[in-house]
Amino acid sequence: MIQTSSSFAASQDSSLREEVGARLRDIPDFPKPGIRFKDMTPVLADPRLLSRVVDAMAAPFQGQRISRVVGVEARGFLLGAPIALKLHAGLVPARKPGKLPWRTRTERYSLEYGEDALQVHEDAVGPGDRVLIVDDLLATGGTADAAARLVTQLGGEVVGFSFLISLDFLPGRERLGRDKVCALLSY
């Protein structure tokens, strides 16, 4: 059983949450007017802090027999790769169309500010794979939901979702299933 998002947040070291929150940068009007982008690059630049973040994001999924971690382009790659190593799982990059070199599956989705699509190699996930989906930010849940649909189409089971940040004033948690979503920080 995965810890729910509330027990996950409660179980984390509050000093870690405070330190990560203090290091995030708000970038107004990026990528378009009205959006306030949460820039995590200062967290990535600090190896000690990044290690603690990876440990915290992987912790709820330890012992869950995760066989694949899907890292969603592009910041999900940065967190997904070390989380996959921590969980002794393979990494599956979920990329924008045209970026993967082999046969792919495609899933289209709506963003809070437009439309896009994700692709994975058609052999990246198979029947019996237990999959964790990782990204930096949960907003409306469209991107993560598209990744989950790709996993399911390929025969895998989505065990959960791990995010650095969740924007809880948007419907992402409800869309993905509150009991499957873990986030280090919630706004």
Z-matrix of the N, CA and C atoms (Angstrom, degrees):
N
C 1 1.458
C 2 1.518 1 109.36
N 3 1.311 2 116.91 1 131.01
C 4 1.465 3 121.86 2 177.97
C 5 1.518 4 108.16 3 -80.20
N 6 1.323 5 114.80 4 147.34
C 7 1.453 6 118.03 5 171.12
C 8 1.522 7 107.78 6 -68.44
N 9 1.321 8 117.68 7 140.53
C 10 1.456 9 119.37 8 176.81
C 11 1.510 10 109.15 9 -72.73
N 12 1.319 11 115.75 10 167.11
C 13 1.453 12 119.82 11 -176.69
C 14 1.524 13 111.54 12 -58.24
N 15 1.341 14 118.41 13 -37.89
C 16 1.457 15 119.04 14 -178.85
C 17 1.525 16 111.34 15 -70.45
N 18 1.342 17 118.03 16 -40.84
C 19 1.462 18 118.42 17 178.36
C 20 1.516 19 110.89 18 -71.89
N 21 1.340 20 116.70 19 -30.85
C 22 1.459 21 120.94 20 175.86
C 23 1.525 22 109.56 21 -61.22
N 24 1.329 23 115.96 22 -51.59
C 25 1.461 24 119.80 23 -179.07
C 26 1.523 25 111.26 24 -62.67
N 27 1.317 26 116.40 25 -40.81
C 28 1.458 27 120.06 26 -178.99
C 29 1.516 28 111.79 27 -66.53
N 30 1.333 29 117.05 28 -31.12
C 31 1.455 30 119.90 29 -176.51
C 32 1.525 31 112.92 30 -82.04
N 33 1.314 32 117.45 31 -13.27
C 34 1.458 33 120.33 32 -177.59
C 35 1.522 34 110.56 33 -80.57
N 36 1.305 35 115.11 34 150.04
C 37 1.439 36 123.36 35 175.85
C 38 1.523 37 108.43 36 -60.55
N 39 1.343 38 116.68 37 118.45
C 40 1.470 39 119.28 38 -178.24
C 41 1.521 40 111.23 39 -62.20
N 42 1.323 41 117.89 40 -28.72
C 43 1.467 42 118.87 41 177.92
C 44 1.522 43 110.94 42 -65.67
N 45 1.336 44 118.32 43 -33.28
C 46 1.464 45 121.33 44 176.46
C 47 1.522 46 109.79 45 -65.33
N 48 1.319 47 116.98 46 -47.77
C 49 1.471 48 120.03 47 179.12
C 50 1.525 49 110.77 48 -59.51
N 51 1.311 50 116.29 49 -43.33
C 52 1.467 51 120.01 50 179.74
C 53 1.524 52 110.98 51 -64.83
N 54 1.320 53 117.28 52 -43.18
C 55 1.460 54 120.35 53 -179.05
C 56 1.526 55 111.25 54 -65.34
N 57 1.323 56 117.33 55 -43.65
C 58 1.465 57 120.39 56 178.65
C 59 1.525 58 109.54 57 -63.83
N 60 1.323 59 116.72 58 -46.54
C 61 1.467 60 120.38 59 179.44
C 62 1.519 61 112.43 60 -58.19
N 63 1.319 62 116.49 61 -38.86
C 64 1.463 63 120.54 62 179.53
C 65 1.529 64 111.90 63 -70.34
N 66 1.322 65 117.61 64 -27.64
C 67 1.468 66 121.37 65 -177.64
C 68 1.526 67 113.07 66 -85.94
N 69 1.331 68 118.25 67 -23.35
C 70 1.466 69 120.18 68 178.49
C 71 1.530 70 109.70 69 -64.99
N 72 1.332 71 114.88 70 144.03
C 73 1.467 72 120.47 71 176.95
C 74 1.514 73 108.85 72 -109.65
N 75 1.311 74 116.73 73 134.00
C 76 1.457 75 121.37 74 171.42
C 77 1.526 76 108.57 75 -89.44
N 78 1.331 77 115.95 76 125.94
C 79 1.464 78 122.14 77 178.11
C 80 1.525 79 106.76 78 -114.24
N 81 1.347 80 117.22 79 107.58
C 82 1.465 81 118.93 80 -178.40
C 83 1.529 82 112.13 81 -71.32
N 84 1.332 83 114.16 82 146.70
C 85 1.468 84 122.60 83 173.84
C 86 1.524 85 113.70 84 59.48
N 87 1.351 86 116.03 85 37.63
C 88 1.461 87 120.87 86 176.01
C 89 1.515 88 108.30 87 -131.90
N 90 1.298 89 119.84 88 129.83
C 91 1.461 90 129.65 89 7.18
C 92 1.524 91 114.07 90 -85.09
N 93 1.347 92 116.97 91 -0.05
C 94 1.464 93 119.63 92 176.66
C 95 1.514 94 108.54 93 -152.03
N 96 1.316 95 118.30 94 163.20
C 97 1.463 96 120.80 95 -178.80
C 98 1.525 97 112.42 96 -54.59
N 99 1.321 98 115.27 97 137.57
C 100 1.455 99 121.97 98 178.27
C 101 1.516 100 114.32 99 94.32
N 102 1.328 101 117.96 100 -13.14
C 103 1.466 102 122.01 101 178.44
C 104 1.526 103 108.20 102 -97.01
N 105 1.330 104 116.95 103 132.81
C 106 1.460 105 121.19 104 173.34
C 107 1.527 106 106.94 105 -106.89
N 108 1.313 107 116.46 106 106.14
C 109 1.460 108 123.98 107 -175.76
C 110 1.519 109 110.19 108 -79.43
N 111 1.336 110 116.20 109 133.62
C 112 1.467 111 122.02 110 175.49
C 113 1.529 112 107.58 111 -94.40
N 114 1.328 113 116.89 112 106.90
C 115 1.460 114 123.10 113 -177.10
C 116 1.525 115 109.74 114 -89.06
N 117 1.335 116 115.03 115 117.53
C 118 1.464 117 119.99 116 -177.75
C 119 1.524 118 113.10 117 -96.41
N 120 1.328 119 118.54 118 3.10
C 121 1.465 120 119.06 119 -176.36
C 122 1.523 121 113.68 120 -59.67
N 123 1.338 122 121.32 121 -32.31
C 124 1.468 123 118.60 122 175.00
C 125 1.542 124 112.44 123 -63.33
N 126 1.315 125 117.91 124 -30.65
C 127 1.471 126 121.54 125 176.08
C 128 1.528 127 109.48 126 -69.01
N 129 1.327 128 116.61 127 -43.08
C 130 1.466 129 121.01 128 179.66
C 131 1.525 130 112.00 129 -63.63
N 132 1.321 131 117.01 130 -30.09
C 133 1.467 132 121.39 131 -176.58
C 134 1.525 133 113.23 132 -74.45
N 135 1.312 134 117.48 133 -14.43
C 136 1.468 135 121.77 134 -177.65
C 137 1.528 136 108.45 135 -106.28
N 138 1.337 137 118.85 136 103.63
C 139 1.465 138 120.28 137 -174.04
C 140 1.528 139 113.48 138 -60.88
N 141 1.313 140 118.12 139 -35.74
C 142 1.464 141 120.79 140 178.91
C 143 1.528 142 110.27 141 -66.19
N 144 1.313 143 116.45 142 -46.12
C 145 1.460 144 120.63 143 -179.77
C 146 1.523 145 111.05 144 -67.23
N 147 1.320 146 117.14 145 -42.95
C 148 1.463 147 120.43 146 178.39
C 149 1.525 148 110.85 147 -59.60
N 150 1.313 149 117.48 148 -41.99
C 151 1.464 150 121.10 149 178.06
C 152 1.521 151 111.32 150 -60.93
N 153 1.311 152 117.04 151 -42.22
C 154 1.473 153 120.96 152 178.67
C 155 1.529 154 111.08 153 -66.29
N 156 1.329 155 117.22 154 -38.34
C 157 1.468 156 121.73 155 178.31
C 158 1.531 157 109.84 156 -63.76
N 159 1.323 158 116.39 157 -46.91
C 160 1.471 159 120.74 158 179.64
C 161 1.526 160 110.04 159 -60.11
N 162 1.320 161 117.41 160 -45.74
C 163 1.468 162 120.70 161 178.05
C 164 1.527 163 111.11 162 -58.13
N 165 1.337 164 116.60 163 -44.53
C 166 1.466 165 121.00 164 -178.07
C 167 1.520 166 111.97 165 -67.64
N 168 1.332 167 117.01 166 -39.26
C 169 1.469 168 119.76 167 -179.23
C 170 1.522 169 112.05 168 -72.75
N 171 1.324 170 117.57 169 -27.62
C 172 1.471 171 121.21 170 178.78
C 173 1.523 172 112.26 171 -84.88
N 174 1.320 173 117.54 172 -27.45
C 175 1.469 174 122.28 173 -170.91
C 176 1.531 175 114.87 174 -51.25
N 177 1.331 176 120.63 175 -45.49
C 178 1.462 177 119.27 176 -177.60
C 179 1.531 178 113.68 177 -65.38
N 180 1.327 179 116.93 178 -13.64
C 181 1.456 180 121.11 179 -174.48
C 182 1.525 181 112.83 180 -109.60
N 183 1.333 182 116.85 181 1.90
C 184 1.460 183 120.75 182 174.54
C 185 1.534 184 107.61 183 -61.66
N 186 1.309 185 117.24 184 137.92
C 187 1.457 186 120.91 185 178.65
C 188 1.522 187 114.33 186 76.81
N 189 1.322 188 118.00 187 6.66
C 190 1.467 189 121.55 188 -178.93
C 191 1.533 190 112.68 189 -96.19
N 192 1.332 191 117.05 190 8.26
C 193 1.468 192 123.07 191 178.59
C 194 1.532 193 112.35 192 56.29
N 195 1.329 194 115.59 193 41.93
C 196 1.461 195 120.66 194 176.69
C 197 1.526 196 107.97 195 -67.18
N 198 1.324 197 117.34 196 126.49
C 199 1.469 198 120.64 197 178.52
C 200 1.524 199 112.21 198 -105.05
N 201 1.329 200 117.76 199 -22.23
C 202 1.462 201 122.37 200 179.08
C 203 1.525 202 109.13 201 -139.04
N 204 1.322 203 114.92 202 141.11
C 205 1.464 204 122.20 203 170.27
C 206 1.520 205 106.46 204 -115.43
N 207 1.327 206 116.69 205 121.69
C 208 1.457 207 121.54 206 175.62
C 209 1.522 208 107.12 207 -92.46
N 210 1.327 209 116.16 208 116.22
C 211 1.460 210 122.26 209 174.29
C 212 1.514 211 108.35 210 -97.48
N 213 1.334 212 115.93 211 122.64
C 214 1.461 213 121.25 212 -175.70
C 215 1.527 214 109.73 213 -89.06
N 216 1.337 215 114.92 214 131.61
C 217 1.471 216 121.95 215 -178.11
C 218 1.513 217 110.27 216 -53.82
N 219 1.293 218 116.29 217 138.74
C 220 1.451 219 128.23 218 -10.36
C 221 1.521 220 110.30 219 -107.18
N 222 1.319 221 117.22 220 -30.75
C 223 1.468 222 118.85 221 -177.50
C 224 1.528 223 111.75 222 -68.61
N 225 1.305 224 117.15 223 -23.42
C 226 1.466 225 119.89 224 175.51
C 227 1.517 226 112.62 225 -66.11
N 228 1.340 227 117.41 226 -24.88
C 229 1.471 228 120.09 227 174.58
C 230 1.523 229 109.81 228 -65.88
N 231 1.340 230 115.23 229 -42.29
C 232 1.462 231 121.09 230 -174.37
C 233 1.524 232 111.51 231 -64.61
N 234 1.318 233 117.02 232 -35.20
C 235 1.460 234 121.35 233 177.92
C 236 1.527 235 111.36 234 -91.25
N 237 1.316 236 116.64 235 -35.66
C 238 1.464 237 121.18 236 -175.98
C 239 1.516 238 113.81 237 -64.59
N 240 1.326 239 117.65 238 -39.39
C 241 1.467 240 120.08 239 -177.80
C 242 1.529 241 112.27 240 -62.14
N 243 1.339 242 119.97 241 -51.56
C 244 1.463 243 117.42 242 179.02
C 245 1.534 244 113.04 243 -69.40
N 246 1.328 245 117.76 244 -28.49
C 247 1.468 246 119.71 245 176.16
C 248 1.526 247 109.35 246 -67.52
N 249 1.339 248 117.49 247 -41.19
C 250 1.469 249 120.88 248 176.94
C 251 1.529 250 110.04 249 -59.05
N 252 1.315 251 117.67 250 -45.27
C 253 1.469 252 120.59 251 177.57
C 254 1.527 253 110.95 252 -59.93
N 255 1.311 254 116.28 253 -44.11
C 256 1.471 255 121.59 254 -179.30
C 257 1.536 256 110.73 255 -61.00
N 258 1.337 257 116.77 256 -36.37
C 259 1.462 258 121.52 257 -177.59
C 260 1.527 259 112.75 258 -93.35
N 261 1.337 260 117.22 259 3.17
C 262 1.472 261 122.47 260 -178.36
C 263 1.529 262 110.71 261 56.42
N 264 1.331 263 114.61 262 45.77
C 265 1.463 264 121.65 263 -177.72
C 266 1.528 265 109.76 264 -122.96
N 267 1.315 266 115.98 265 161.84
C 268 1.446 267 120.93 266 173.97
C 269 1.518 268 110.48 267 -79.44
N 270 1.326 269 115.78 268 155.85
C 271 1.469 270 121.70 269 178.42
C 272 1.522 271 109.63 270 -104.15
N 273 1.326 272 115.96 271 133.22
C 274 1.459 273 123.17 272 176.17
C 275 1.524 274 107.84 273 -117.38
N 276 1.341 275 117.75 274 114.37
C 277 1.459 276 118.17 275 175.61
C 278 1.531 277 110.90 276 -79.82
N 279 1.320 278 116.35 277 126.78
C 280 1.463 279 122.53 278 172.51
C 281 1.521 280 105.85 279 -100.08
N 282 1.349 281 115.98 280 111.33
C 283 1.455 282 121.15 281 -168.65
C 284 1.516 283 112.40 282 -116.05
N 285 1.324 284 114.35 283 164.97
C 286 1.465 285 121.29 284 172.34
C 287 1.534 286 108.02 285 -67.80
N 288 1.328 287 118.04 286 154.78
C 289 1.461 288 121.02 287 -178.29
C 290 1.534 289 113.01 288 -55.35
N 291 1.335 290 114.28 289 141.29
C 292 1.445 291 121.41 290 175.61
C 293 1.518 292 115.43 291 85.14
N 294 1.323 293 118.74 292 3.49
C 295 1.463 294 121.75 293 -176.53
C 296 1.525 295 113.51 294 -100.46
N 297 1.314 296 118.21 295 -17.02
C 298 1.463 297 121.40 296 -179.51
C 299 1.526 298 109.87 297 -98.23
N 300 1.332 299 117.94 298 140.66
C 301 1.461 300 121.01 299 -170.05
C 302 1.527 301 116.41 300 -85.63
N 303 1.318 302 118.69 301 -6.65
C 304 1.460 303 120.11 302 -174.12
C 305 1.511 304 109.45 303 -121.51
N 306 1.328 305 118.16 304 -172.53
C 307 1.471 306 121.97 305 179.86
C 308 1.532 307 109.73 306 -62.66
N 309 1.335 308 114.85 307 136.47
C 310 1.463 309 119.82 308 -174.00
C 311 1.514 310 112.43 309 -128.93
N 312 1.315 311 113.83 310 163.56
C 313 1.463 312 123.58 311 165.73
C 314 1.521 313 106.34 312 -109.22
N 315 1.324 314 116.12 313 144.49
C 316 1.465 315 122.03 314 -177.24
C 317 1.520 316 109.67 315 -122.74
N 318 1.315 317 115.46 316 141.24
C 319 1.467 318 121.84 317 174.51
C 320 1.527 319 107.99 318 -135.78
N 321 1.324 320 115.98 319 125.62
C 322 1.467 321 122.04 320 178.29
C 323 1.527 322 109.56 321 -91.42
N 324 1.354 323 114.99 322 152.46
C 325 1.464 324 119.96 323 -178.92
C 326 1.514 325 110.26 324 -156.51
N 327 1.334 326 115.56 325 164.35
C 328 1.464 327 122.36 326 177.07
C 329 1.512 328 109.29 327 -101.38
N 330 1.309 329 115.64 328 138.90
C 331 1.461 330 123.21 329 173.81
C 332 1.520 331 108.86 330 -99.86
N 333 1.328 332 115.94 331 171.53
C 334 1.456 333 119.13 332 174.79
C 335 1.523 334 111.03 333 -66.99
N 336 1.343 335 117.51 334 -14.88
C 337 1.465 336 120.48 335 -179.50
C 338 1.532 337 112.80 336 -136.28
N 339 1.331 338 118.21 337 31.98
C 340 1.456 339 120.27 338 177.15
C 341 1.509 340 112.66 339 153.17
N 342 1.338 341 116.30 340 -159.13
C 343 1.461 342 122.65 341 178.55
C 344 1.518 343 109.65 342 -128.02
N 345 1.334 344 116.27 343 154.79
C 346 1.460 345 121.20 344 179.63
C 347 1.520 346 108.66 345 -158.27
N 348 1.338 347 116.00 346 -171.76
C 349 1.460 348 122.05 347 178.13
C 350 1.519 349 108.63 348 -149.25
N 351 1.324 350 115.63 349 154.71
C 352 1.467 351 123.27 350 174.76
C 353 1.515 352 108.33 351 -122.45
N 354 1.327 353 114.86 352 151.39
C 355 1.458 354 121.32 353 174.33
C 356 1.523 355 109.61 354 -133.38
N 357 1.334 356 115.39 355 148.76
C 358 1.464 357 122.63 356 168.62
C 359 1.525 358 106.97 357 -133.83
N 360 1.320 359 115.68 358 155.95
C 361 1.464 360 118.47 359 173.35
C 362 1.520 361 108.56 360 -62.40
N 363 1.323 362 116.05 361 142.51
C 364 1.463 363 119.40 362 -174.79
C 365 1.523 364 113.22 363 -68.17
N 366 1.328 365 118.32 364 -14.39
C 367 1.466 366 120.63 365 176.42
C 368 1.532 367 112.97 366 -106.28
N 369 1.325 368 117.37 367 13.92
C 370 1.467 369 121.42 368 -175.52
C 371 1.527 370 112.82 369 -72.81
N 372 1.311 371 116.01 370 -28.94
C 373 1.467 372 122.76 371 -178.73
C 374 1.518 373 106.52 372 -136.43
N 375 1.323 374 116.46 373 143.71
C 376 1.449 375 119.66 374 178.61
C 377 1.512 376 111.92 375 -139.56
N 378 1.324 377 116.31 376 176.76
C 379 1.459 378 120.75 377 178.14
C 380 1.533 379 110.64 378 -54.46
N 381 1.303 380 115.00 379 135.55
C 382 1.461 381 121.06 380 179.72
C 383 1.518 382 114.07 381 90.96
N 384 1.336 383 118.35 382 -13.54
C 385 1.463 384 119.74 383 177.69
C 386 1.522 385 109.99 384 -71.51
N 387 1.317 386 114.26 385 133.95
C 388 1.470 387 122.33 386 175.29
C 389 1.521 388 106.31 387 -104.20
N 390 1.326 389 115.88 388 120.05
C 391 1.461 390 121.18 389 -164.69
C 392 1.528 391 111.75 390 -118.57
N 393 1.338 392 113.80 391 135.80
C 394 1.457 393 122.92 392 170.72
C 395 1.522 394 107.05 393 -108.86
N 396 1.319 395 117.43 394 131.47
C 397 1.461 396 122.27 395 177.63
C 398 1.524 397 108.09 396 -103.73
N 399 1.343 398 115.55 397 128.66
C 400 1.464 399 121.86 398 -174.36
C 401 1.522 400 109.81 399 -123.11
N 402 1.323 401 115.16 400 135.05
C 403 1.457 402 121.30 401 172.15
C 404 1.527 403 107.84 402 -151.88
N 405 1.322 404 115.68 403 170.55
C 406 1.459 405 119.20 404 -178.18
C 407 1.516 406 111.95 405 -79.18
N 408 1.339 407 117.91 406 -35.31
C 409 1.456 408 120.60 407 -169.26
C 410 1.521 409 111.64 408 -139.95
N 411 1.325 410 115.40 409 134.56
C 412 1.459 411 122.07 410 172.06
C 413 1.514 412 107.96 411 -107.54
N 414 1.323 413 116.06 412 119.55
C 415 1.458 414 121.68 413 176.40
C 416 1.527 415 108.08 414 -115.77
N 417 1.316 416 117.82 415 -97.62
C 418 1.472 417 120.70 416 179.66
C 419 1.520 418 111.81 417 -82.29
N 420 1.327 419 117.30 418 -16.02
C 421 1.461 420 121.20 419 179.01
C 422 1.511 421 114.54 420 89.82
N 423 1.334 422 118.32 421 1.10
C 424 1.459 423 120.83 422 -176.83
C 425 1.517 424 113.84 423 -62.30
N 426 1.319 425 116.83 424 -43.91
C 427 1.462 426 120.44 425 -178.39
C 428 1.522 427 110.81 426 -66.80
N 429 1.318 428 116.67 427 -49.07
C 430 1.471 429 120.79 428 -179.53
C 431 1.525 430 111.05 429 -64.34
N 432 1.327 431 117.24 430 -37.28
C 433 1.461 432 120.69 431 177.73
C 434 1.535 433 110.67 432 -64.55
N 435 1.334 434 117.07 433 -39.45
C 436 1.473 435 120.32 434 176.69
C 437 1.522 436 110.37 435 -63.00
N 438 1.337 437 117.33 436 -42.23
C 439 1.467 438 121.01 437 177.05
C 440 1.528 439 110.05 438 -61.70
N 441 1.321 440 117.10 439 -41.64
C 442 1.468 441 120.80 440 179.25
C 443 1.525 442 111.29 441 -64.08
N 444 1.318 443 117.31 442 -40.15
C 445 1.473 444 120.23 443 178.17
C 446 1.526 445 110.50 444 -63.69
N 447 1.334 446 117.57 445 -38.87
C 448 1.462 447 120.36 446 176.66
C 449 1.525 448 110.86 447 -62.26
N 450 1.323 449 117.10 448 -44.68
C 451 1.466 450 121.47 449 178.96
C 452 1.524 451 110.00 450 -58.79
N 453 1.316 452 116.50 451 -46.87
C 454 1.462 453 121.55 452 -178.59
C 455 1.529 454 111.46 453 -64.91
N 456 1.335 455 117.41 454 -41.85
C 457 1.471 456 121.07 455 178.03
C 458 1.524 457 111.66 456 -58.36
N 459 1.342 458 116.18 457 -33.32
C 460 1.461 459 120.93 458 -178.04
C 461 1.530 460 112.49 459 -88.23
N 462 1.323 461 117.33 460 1.51
C 463 1.455 462 121.05 461 175.51
C 464 1.509 463 115.50 462 97.12
N 465 1.330 464 118.10 463 1.59
C 466 1.462 465 121.13 464 179.50
C 467 1.517 466 112.39 465 -83.88
N 468 1.310 467 114.66 466 167.51
C 469 1.472 468 122.43 467 177.80
C 470 1.518 469 108.21 468 -113.60
N 471 1.326 470 117.31 469 124.77
C 472 1.459 471 121.53 470 175.81
C 473 1.524 472 107.80 471 -80.65
N 474 1.329 473 115.46 472 112.46
C 475 1.464 474 121.48 473 179.72
C 476 1.520 475 110.31 474 -82.54
N 477 1.324 476 116.78 475 -36.25
C 478 1.454 477 119.92 476 -178.58
C 479 1.507 478 112.51 477 -177.73
N 480 1.347 479 112.95 478 -178.97
C 481 1.460 480 122.87 479 -179.63
C 482 1.522 481 107.62 480 -130.83
N 483 1.321 482 116.68 481 136.81
C 484 1.457 483 120.89 482 177.39
C 485 1.528 484 108.93 483 -126.53
N 486 1.334 485 115.10 484 124.53
C 487 1.460 486 122.03 485 -178.16
C 488 1.524 487 109.52 486 -125.44
N 489 1.308 488 115.66 487 150.55
C 490 1.458 489 120.24 488 170.57
C 491 1.521 490 109.33 489 -71.47
N 492 1.336 491 116.14 490 -43.32
C 493 1.469 492 122.30 491 -174.46
C 494 1.519 493 109.85 492 -132.55
N 495 1.334 494 115.67 493 140.00
C 496 1.462 495 121.63 494 170.99
C 497 1.524 496 108.35 495 -122.94
N 498 1.319 497 116.05 496 129.03
C 499 1.463 498 121.62 497 174.01
C 500 1.524 499 107.00 498 -92.11
N 501 1.320 500 116.11 499 93.68
C 502 1.459 501 120.87 500 -170.22
C 503 1.523 502 114.48 501 -74.77
N 504 1.329 503 118.01 502 -6.65
C 505 1.462 504 120.29 503 174.02
C 506 1.531 505 111.09 504 -82.07
N 507 1.339 506 116.23 505 -5.25
C 508 1.458 507 122.18 506 174.78
C 509 1.533 508 108.82 507 -108.90
N 510 1.336 509 119.14 508 161.93
C 511 1.469 510 121.37 509 -168.19
C 512 1.542 511 116.51 510 -85.62
N 513 1.330 512 118.92 511 21.21
C 514 1.463 513 120.60 512 -175.63
C 515 1.513 514 114.56 513 -60.06
N 516 1.331 515 117.90 514 -45.79
C 517 1.475 516 120.63 515 -178.45
C 518 1.525 517 111.09 516 -60.00
N 519 1.319 518 116.61 517 -43.77
C 520 1.463 519 120.10 518 -179.81
C 521 1.525 520 110.49 519 -65.29
N 522 1.309 521 116.43 520 -41.40
C 523 1.467 522 120.84 521 -177.97
C 524 1.527 523 111.40 522 -62.02
N 525 1.335 524 116.99 523 -40.21
C 526 1.466 525 121.51 524 -175.68
C 527 1.525 526 112.89 525 -89.13
N 528 1.309 527 117.40 526 -19.05
C 529 1.463 528 121.81 527 -175.86
C 530 1.528 529 109.39 528 102.25
N 531 1.311 530 115.45 529 105.05
C 532 1.470 531 120.96 530 -175.19
C 533 1.525 532 113.40 531 -49.70
N 534 1.330 533 117.62 532 -36.46
C 535 1.464 534 120.82 533 -176.19
C 536 1.523 535 112.96 534 -72.75
N 537 1.332 536 118.15 535 -10.56
C 538 1.466 537 121.37 536 -179.88
C 539 1.524 538 113.02 537 -104.41
N 540 1.344 539 118.02 538 -7.37
C 541 1.464 540 121.98 539 -172.28
C 542 1.521 541 111.12 540 -102.22
N 543 1.330 542 115.24 541 128.21
C 544 1.452 543 122.80 542 172.42
C 545 1.525 544 108.53 543 -122.21
N 546 1.325 545 116.65 544 136.90
C 547 1.454 546 121.29 545 177.08
C 548 1.518 547 108.40 546 -141.58
N 549 1.322 548 115.79 547 137.66
C 550 1.455 549 119.93 548 179.02
C 551 1.517 550 111.25 549 -68.88
N 552 1.329 551 116.94 550 -43.43
C 553 1.468 552 122.30 551 179.96
C 554 1.517 553 110.13 552 -122.33
N 555 1.315 554 116.58 553 143.07
C 556 1.460 555 121.95 554 175.21
C 557 1.513 556 109.45 555 -127.21
N 558 1.313 557 114.36 556 136.20
C 559 1.474 558 120.84 557 177.31
C 560 1.510 559 108.93 558 -121.94
